[in-house]
Amino acid sequence: MAITVFISLYATRLILNALGAEDFGLFNVVGGAVSMLTFLNIAMATATQRFISYAQGEGNYEKQHQIFNVSLVLHFIIAILVVLLLEVVGYFLFNGILTIPTDRIGVAKIIFQFMLASTFFTIVSVPYDAVINAHENMFLVAVLGIIEAIIKLVIAIYITQTSTDKLISYGLFMAILAIFVLVLRQVYCHKKYKEVQINFKKYFSKPLFKEITSFAGWSLMGTTSSVIASYGQGVVINMFFGTIVNAAQGIANQVSGQLGAFSGTMLKALNPLIVKSEGAGNRGLMIEAAMFGSKTSFFLLMLTFIPVIIEMPYIFKLWLKNVPDFTIIFCRLLLIRNLIEQMYATLTNTISAVGNIRRFQIVASVLYFLPILVSYFIFRLHYPAYSLYIVFLVFSILISVVVIYFAKANFNLSIFDYIKIVVSPSIGSFILAFILTLIPYYLMNPGFIRFILVSIMSTISSFTAIWFIGFSADERKKIFKMFNGISSIFRIKSTPE
């Protein structure tokens, strides 16, 4: 993940310089749905993985074969429906909704078709992603991430040199890359995992199909509303401010995504444990893992977010030659929102693990859509572009309250324990580390030396705050025990002659 962060951020610099702010913004608002669909893919895979992990917890191998085959049929149907729906949506996008320069509308439509092709293959591959997640194969996730990042860098270098339309070339290669990585996943799964056998006659189960369809349907409703809301941000900004401000949004999303890679990978590895624990009837372990996971993922974000939030103007000056307007404030507000969402990230998975998700997904879907509507009306009142990020930040807090309420209702989560174990230590650690990191920032002039000292102070203060405020005495003992176990693996012991 560390490798992919640096490669991806450098590739973004090359792409922005090659395309220019206007074309980069155009790709973000049209082809940017591809990145949103990546999130959709992950969320849908989580829904399927819930059933596979639950069956693993039960020790039911026959059911795992059935779940995989049922999931293939289900997601093939979903892929066709989504592509047809997007074709209809695309007609309206290009006829009155999006603000696109007249001479680039043809290019935008081509980019949109590239997006549809990768969308189909992305959705069809969901059962394979679910199997990889259920087996907790983070090594494969890391290797594929590195391969994808290197190919993106090669594409970026090619775009800077080609004489053809750079935006069309970029859209085409990004679509091909998405399909290529998905094919790699499929080939690996068929060779590695026994339950990945396509035999609809033997393993297809109508009762299981109904059960998974019902669960996936409610889960898909919540996920789709979240994805549409995320993509809708770009559409609303485009309607009022044009493609150049979309470029600022695209850069903010890149930074947020790359800095959140470590935390996202940890949560991806933790989700199977949460579901398997529920499947095995060990709800206590499920709740403990969810709480520890939320807190730890928050700390992983905090380690990278604090110096970036503070020194963002200097970092962007080094990273990008031309920084679009609003980029810095977009990015700061988005990172703060991500920190808030991280504190309840695992609780949504515990609700899914228990299985009663209908009411939760209905309420969550409404809260995902509302910020888009609110943003539209405040832009009509001539509020600045960054107001959208403030609106979404406020709604993230509201969603956190809803998630905690349903966690209490579904599996009797103790709200007092959650605040004591997760919320208070997380916020307390962040505030202390942030204040201490501001000391060199205010005492020194802007420059490379201050950036280095801010980064060092942030690292030291963050680890100190996390250790003494973030973790309890019992958790510190467990961490010591874990490190002793790791060190014993590498310790060379002499044996008697």
C-alpha positions in Angstrom: 0.0 0.0 0.0 2.9 2.3 0.8 4.3 1.7 -2.7 0.9 2.4 -4.4 0.5 5.7 -2.5 3.7 7.3 -3.8 3.3 5.9 -7.4 -0.4 7.0 -7.6 0.2 10.5 -6.3 3.1 11.0 -8.8 0.9 9.6 -11.6 -1.8 12.2 -10.7 0.7 15.0 -11.1 1.7 13.8 -14.6 -1.9 13.4 -15.6 -3.0 16.8 -14.4 -0.1 18.5 -16.2 -0.7 16.5 -19.4 -4.5 17.0 -19.6 -4.8 20.4 -18.0 -7.2 21.5 -15.3 -10.3 21.6 -17.7 -9.8 18.1 -19.2 -8.8 16.6 -15.9 -12.0 18.0 -14.4 -14.0 16.7 -17.3 -12.7 13.2 -16.8 -13.4 13.5 -13.1 -17.1 14.4 -13.6 -17.7 11.9 -16.4 -15.2 9.1 -16.1 -14.9 9.7 -12.4 -17.9 7.4 -12.0 -15.4 4.5 -12.6 -13.7 5.3 -9.3 -17.2 5.6 -7.6 -18.0 2.1 -9.1 -14.8 0.8 -7.5 -16.3 1.7 -4.2 -19.6 0.1 -5.2 -17.7 -3.0 -6.1 -16.1 -3.2 -2.7 -19.4 -2.7 -0.9 -21.2 -5.3 -3.0 -18.3 -7.7 -2.4 -18.7 -7.1 1.3 -22.4 -8.2 1.1 -21.5 -11.4 -0.7 -18.5 -11.9 1.6 -20.8 -11.8 4.5 -22.5 -15.0 3.4 -19.2 -16.8 2.6 -17.6 -15.8 5.9 -20.7 -16.7 7.8 -20.7 -20.2 6.1 -16.9 -20.5 7.0 -17.8 -19.7 10.6 -20.4 -22.4 10.5 -17.9 -24.8 8.8 -20.3 -25.4 5.9 -18.2 -26.1 2.8 -21.1 -27.1 0.6 -22.9 -23.8 1.3 -19.8 -21.9 0.2 -20.0 -23.5 -3.3 -23.7 -22.6 -3.5 -23.1 -19.0 -2.4 -20.4 -18.5 -5.0 -22.6 -19.8 -7.9 -25.7 -17.9 -6.7 -23.6 -14.7 -6.5 -22.3 -15.1 -10.0 -25.9 -15.3 -11.4 -27.1 -12.5 -9.2 -24.3 -10.1 -10.1 -24.5 -10.9 -13.8 -28.2 -9.7 -13.7 -27.2 -6.7 -11.7 -24.4 -5.8 -14.2 -26.9 -5.8 -17.1 -29.5 -3.7 -15.2 -26.9 -1.1 -14.0 -25.4 -0.7 -17.5 -28.9 -0.2 -19.0 -29.7 2.3 -16.2 -26.5 4.2 -16.8 -27.2 4.5 -20.5 -30.5 6.2 -19.7 -28.9 8.4 -17.1 -26.1 9.3 -19.6 -28.7 10.7 -22.0 -29.9 13.2 -19.5 -26.4 14.0 -18.3 -25.3 15.1 -21.8 -28.5 16.9 -22.6 -28.8 19.7 -20.1 -27.4 18.6 -16.7 -23.6 18.7 -17.2 -21.8 21.9 -18.1 -19.3 20.8 -20.7 -17.6 22.9 -23.4 -19.3 22.3 -26.8 -16.1 21.1 -28.5 -15.6 18.4 -25.8 -19.1 16.9 -25.6 -18.2 14.2 -28.1 -15.1 13.2 -26.1 -17.1 13.2 -22.9 -19.6 10.7 -24.4 -16.8 8.4 -25.5 -15.3 8.5 -22.0 -18.8 7.6 -20.6 -18.9 4.5 -22.9 -15.5 3.4 -21.6 -16.9 3.7 -18.1 -19.9 1.5 -19.0 -17.6 -1.3 -20.3 -15.5 -1.4 -17.1 -18.7 -1.1 -15.0 -20.0 -4.4 -16.4 -16.9 -6.4 -15.7 -16.4 -4.7 -12.3 -19.8 -5.9 -11.1 -19.5 -9.4 -12.6 -16.2 -9.9 -10.7 -17.8 -9.1 -7.3 -18.1 -12.8 -6.2 -14.3 -13.2 -6.8 -13.5 -10.1 -4.7 -15.8 -11.6 -2.0 -13.9 -14.9 -1.9 -10.5 -13.1 -1.7 -11.8 -11.0 1.2 -13.4 -14.0 3.0 -10.0 -15.8 2.9 -8.3 -12.6 4.2 -5.7 -12.8 1.3 -4.3 -9.3 1.9 -1.0 -10.3 0.1 -2.9 -10.7 -3.2 -4.7 -7.4 -2.6 -1.3 -5.7 -2.1 0.3 -7.3 -5.1 -2.6 -6.4 -7.4 -2.6 -2.8 -6.0 1.1 -2.5 -6.9 0.6 -3.9 -10.4 -2.3 -1.5 -10.9 -0.3 1.5 -9.6 2.7 0.7 -11.9 0.4 0.4 -14.9 -1.3 3.7 -14.0 2.2 5.3 -13.9 3.0 3.9 -17.4 -0.3 5.2 -18.7 0.5 8.6 -17.2 3.9 8.7 -18.9 2.4 7.7 -22.2 -0.3 10.4 -22.0 2.4 13.1 -21.5 4.1 11.9 -24.8 1.2 11.0 -27.1 0.0 13.3 -29.9 -3.5 11.8 -30.0 -6.4 13.2 -27.9 -4.9 12.8 -24.4 -8.3 12.5 -22.7 -9.7 9.8 -24.9 -6.4 7.8 -24.6 -6.5 8.2 -20.9 -10.1 7.0 -20.6 -9.5 4.0 -22.9 -6.4 2.8 -21.0 -8.1 3.3 -17.6 -11.0 1.1 -18.7 -8.7 -1.6 -20.1 -6.7 -1.5 -16.8 -9.9 -2.1 -14.8 -10.8 -5.1 -16.9 -7.2 -6.5 -16.8 -7.0 -6.4 -13.0 -10.4 -8.1 -12.7 -9.3 -10.9 -15.0 -6.2 -11.4 -12.9 -8.4 -11.8 -9.8 -10.6 -14.4 -11.5 -7.7 -16.5 -12.8 -6.1 -16.6 -9.4 -9.4 -17.5 -7.6 -10.1 -20.4 -10.0 -6.6 -21.8 -9.4 -6.4 -21.2 -5.6 -9.8 -21.7 -4.0 -11.9 -24.9 -4.1 -15.3 -23.2 -3.7 -14.7 -21.2 -6.9 -16.2 -23.8 -9.2 -18.8 -22.7 -11.8 -21.5 -25.4 -11.9 -25.0 -23.9 -11.8 -26.7 -27.3 -12.2 -25.0 -28.8 -9.1 -24.7 -25.8 -6.8 -27.5 -23.4 -7.7 -30.0 -23.1 -4.8 -33.3 -21.2 -5.2 -33.8 -20.6 -1.5 -30.3 -19.3 -1.1 -30.8 -17.1 -4.2 -33.8 -15.5 -2.6 -32.0 -15.0 0.7 -28.9 -13.5 -0.9 -31.0 -11.4 -3.3 -33.0 -9.9 -0.4 -29.9 -9.1 1.6 -27.9 -7.9 -1.4 -30.9 -5.8 -2.6 -31.1 -3.8 0.6 -27.4 -3.6 0.8 -27.2 -2.5 -2.8 -29.8 0.2 -2.1 -27.7 1.8 0.6 -24.4 1.4 -1.3 -25.9 2.8 -4.5 -27.3 5.8 -2.8 -23.9 6.4 -1.2 -22.2 6.1 -4.6 -24.7 8.3 -6.4 -24.3 10.9 -3.6 -20.5 10.8 -4.1 -20.8 11.1 -7.8 -23.5 13.7 -7.4 -21.1 16.0 -5.7 -19.2 16.3 -9.0 -22.4 16.8 -11.0 -23.7 19.6 -8.7 -20.3 21.3 -8.6 -20.1 21.1 -12.4 -23.6 22.6 -12.8 -22.7 25.7 -10.8 -18.9 26.1 -11.1 -17.7 24.2 -14.2 -15.0 21.6 -14.9 -12.1 23.5 -13.4 -13.6 23.2 -9.9 -14.2 19.5 -10.7 -10.4 19.2 -11.1 -10.0 20.4 -7.5 -12.5 17.9 -6.4 -10.7 15.1 -8.3 -7.4 16.0 -6.6 -9.0 16.0 -3.2 -10.5 12.6 -3.8 -7.1 11.3 -5.0 -5.4 12.5 -1.8 -8.1 11.2 0.4 -8.1 7.8 -1.3 -4.4 7.3 -1.2 -3.9 8.4 2.4 -6.8 6.2 3.5 -5.2 3.1 1.8 -3.6 1.7 5.0 -6.7 2.1 7.0 -8.9 0.6 4.3 -6.7 -2.4 3.9 -6.8 -3.1 7.7 -10.6 -2.9 7.7 -10.7 -5.2 4.7 -8.7 -7.8 6.6 -10.9 -7.3 9.7 -14.3 -7.7 8.1 -14.1 -11.5 7.7 -13.2 -11.9 11.4 -16.3 -9.9 12.3 -18.7 -12.0 10.2 -17.0 -15.3 11.1 -17.4 -14.5 14.8 -21.1 -13.9 14.3 -21.4 -17.1 12.2 -19.7 -19.1 15.0 -22.0 -17.6 17.6 -19.3 -15.5 19.3 -21.0 -12.1 19.3 -18.7 -10.8 22.1 -15.6 -11.2 19.8 -17.5 -9.6 17.0 -18.2 -6.4 19.0 -14.7 -6.4 20.5 -13.1 -6.6 17.0 -15.4 -3.9 15.6 -14.6 -1.5 18.4 -10.8 -2.1 18.2 -11.0 -1.9 14.4 -12.8 1.5 14.3 -10.3 3.0 16.8 -7.2 1.5 15.1 -8.3 2.5 11.6 -8.9 6.1 13.0 -5.3 6.1 14.4 -3.9 5.0 11.0 -5.6 7.8 9.3 -4.6 10.3 12.0 -0.9 9.4 11.5 -0.9 10.6 7.9 -3.7 13.2 8.0 -2.3 15.5 10.7 0.9 16.7 8.9 -1.0 16.7 5.5 -3.8 18.9 6.9 -1.4 21.3 8.5 1.2 21.6 5.7 -1.2 21.1 2.8 -0.4 24.4 0.9 3.3 23.5 0.9 2.7 19.9 0.0 0.5 20.8 -3.0 3.1 23.4 -4.1 5.7 20.7 -4.2 3.5 18.0 -5.7 1.5 19.9 -8.4 2.8 22.6 -10.7 -0.6 24.2 -11.0 -3.0 23.9 -8.1 -6.7 24.5 -9.1 -8.8 26.9 -6.9 -10.5 25.4 -3.9 -8.2 22.3 -3.9 -6.7 22.9 -0.5 -10.0 23.7 1.4 -11.8 20.8 -0.4 -9.1 18.4 0.7 -8.9 19.6 4.3 -12.7 19.3 4.8 -12.7 15.8 3.1 -10.0 14.5 5.3 -11.8 15.7 8.5 -15.0 14.0 7.2 -13.1 10.8 6.6 -11.8 10.8 10.2 -15.4 11.2 11.5 -16.6 8.3 9.3 -13.7 6.1 10.4 -15.0 6.0 14.0 -18.1 4.0 13.0 -16.8 2.3 9.9 -16.8 -1.2 11.4 -20.2 -0.9 13.0 -21.9 -0.9 9.6 -20.2 -4.3 9.0 -21.4 -5.7 12.4 -25.0 -4.7 11.5 -24.6 -6.5 8.2 -23.1 -9.5 10.0 -26.2 -9.9 12.1 -28.3 -9.7 9.0 -31.2 -7.4 9.9 -30.4 -4.5 7.5 -33.7 -3.4 5.9 -34.6 -0.5 8.2 -31.0 0.6 8.5 -30.4 0.8 4.8 -33.6 2.7 4.2 -32.7 5.4 6.7 -29.0 5.5 5.6 -30.1 5.9 1.9 -32.2 8.9 2.8 -29.3 10.5 4.7 -26.9 9.8 1.8 -29.1 11.6 -0.7 -30.1 14.6 1.4 -26.7 16.4 1.3 -26.9 16.6 -2.5 -30.3 18.3 -2.3 -29.1 20.6 0.4 -26.0 21.5 -1.6 -28.0 22.2 -4.7 -30.2 24.7 -2.9 -27.4 26.5 -1.0 -25.5 26.9 -4.4 -28.7 28.5 -5.7 -28.3 31.0 -2.9 -24.7 31.7 -4.2 -22.8 30.0 -1.4 -19.1 29.1 -2.2 -18.1 25.7 -3.7 -16.6 24.4 -0.4 -20.0 24.6 1.3 -20.8 21.2 -0.3 -18.0 19.6 1.8 -19.3 21.3 5.0 -22.8 19.9 4.3 -21.5 16.4 3.8 -19.4 16.6 6.9 -22.4 17.6 9.0 -24.4 14.7 7.5 -21.5 12.3 8.3 -22.0 13.1 12.0 -25.8 12.5 11.6 -25.1 9.1 9.9 -22.8 8.2 12.8 -25.7 8.7 15.2 -27.9 6.5 13.1 -25.3 3.7 12.8 -24.8 3.7 16.6 -28.6 3.6 17.2 -29.1 0.6 14.9 -26.0 -1.2 16.4 -27.7 -0.8 19.8 -31.1 -2.1 18.4 -29.6 -5.0 16.4 -27.1 -6.5 18.7 -27.3 -4.5 21.9 -24.2 -2.4 21.5 -23.4 -0.5 24.7 -23.4 3.2 23.6 -21.5 4.1 26.8 -18.8 1.5 26.1 -18.5 2.7 22.5 -18.0 6.3 23.5 -15.6 5.3 26.2 -13.6 2.8 24.1 -13.7 4.4 20.7 -14.9 8.0 20.5 -13.2 9.6 23.5 -9.8 8.0 23.0 -9.9 8.8 19.3 -10.8 12.5 19.6 -8.6 13.0 22.6 -5.5 11.5 20.8 -6.2 13.6 17.7 -6.6 16.9 19.6 -3.4 16.5 21.6 -1.3 15.4 18.6 -2.7 18.2 16.4 -2.0 20.9 19.0 1.6 19.7 19.6 2.2 19.5 15.8 1.2 23.2 15.4 4.2 24.3 17.6 6.8 24.1 14.9 4.3 25.3 12.3 3.8 28.6 14.1 7.3 29.1 15.3 9.0 28.6 11.8 8.7 30.2 8.4 7.2 28.1 5.5 9.7 25.8 3.8 11.2 22.3 3.6 12.8 22.4 7.0 9.5 23.3 8.7 7.7 20.6 6.7 10.2 18.0 8.0 9.9 19.2 11.6 6.1 19.3 11.4 6.2 15.7 10.1 8.6 14.5 12.9 6.6 16.3 15.6 3.3 14.8 14.2 4.7 11.3 14.2 6.1 11.5 17.8 3.1 13.3 19.3 0.7 10.9 17.5 2.3 7.7 18.7 2.6 9.2 22.2 -1.0 10.2 22.3 -2.2 7.0 20.8 -0.2 4.9 23.2 -1.2 6.7 26.4 -4.7 8.1 25.5 -5.9 5.9 22.6 -5.2 2.5 24.0 -6.3 1.2 27.4 -3.9 -0.6 29.8 -5.3 -4.0 28.7 -4.9 -3.1 25.0 -1.3 -2.1 25.6 -0.6 -5.5 27.2 -2.1 -7.2 24.2 0.0 -5.2 21.8 3.2 -6.0 23.8 2.2 -9.7 23.6 1.7 -9.4 19.9 5.1 -7.8 19.3 6.8 -10.4 21.5 5.2 -13.1 19.3 6.4 -11.4 16.2 9.9 -10.9 17.5 10.1 -14.6 18.6 9.6 -15.6 14.9 12.8 -13.7 13.9 14.8 -14.4 17.0 17.6 -16.9 16.4 17.9 -19.4 19.2 21.0 -21.4 19.7 20.6 -25.1 20.0 22.7 -27.4 22.2 25.3 -29.5 20.4 
